[in-house]
């Protein structure tokens, strides 16, 4: 599964670049080091978010709610994030 966000004034260019990169991923895959780098960054981001005591902005919350319902993301809570 993949997705892309396109700029209104560069739709054709964006779709072309997206399909090109997607075909490269299918053809060549990822190096183990690339996968590990992304995994470390993702885990670090979630750990920081779970430990943060600062309130979350309403725009971030709304982006998460949108993703939970319209992009099939998994709903997580701060408690659930810290357990994972």
MODELLER restraints for C-alpha pairs under 7 A, 6 or more apart:
rsr = mdl.restraints
at = mdl.atoms
rsr.add(forms.Gaussian(group=physical.xy_distance, feature=features.Distance(at['CA:6:A'], at['CA:14:A']), mean=5.93, stdev=0.5))
rsr.add(forms.Gaussian(group=physical.xy_distance, feature=features.Distance(at['CA:46:A'], at['CA:81:A']), mean=6.58, stdev=0.5))
rsr.add(forms.Gaussian(group=physical.xy_distance, feature=features.Distance(at['CA:47:A'], at['CA:82:A']), mean=6.61, stdev=0.5))
rsr.add(forms.Gaussian(group=physical.xy_distance, feature=features.Distance(at['CA:50:A'], at['CA:78:A']), mean=5.20, stdev=0.5))
rsr.add(forms.Gaussian(group=physical.xy_distance, feature=features.Distance(at['CA:50:A'], at['CA:81:A']), mean=5.78, stdev=0.5))
rsr.add(forms.Gaussian(group=physical.xy_distance, feature=features.Distance(at['CA:50:A'], at['CA:82:A']), mean=5.34, stdev=0.5))
rsr.add(forms.Gaussian(group=physical.xy_distance, feature=features.Distance(at['CA:67:A'], at['CA:73:A']), mean=5.69, stdev=0.5))
rsr.add(forms.Gaussian(group=physical.xy_distance, feature=features.Distance(at['CA:68:A'], at['CA:74:A']), mean=5.94, stdev=0.5))
rsr.add(forms.Gaussian(group=physical.xy_distance, feature=features.Distance(at['CA:68:A'], at['CA:75:A']), mean=5.74, stdev=0.5))
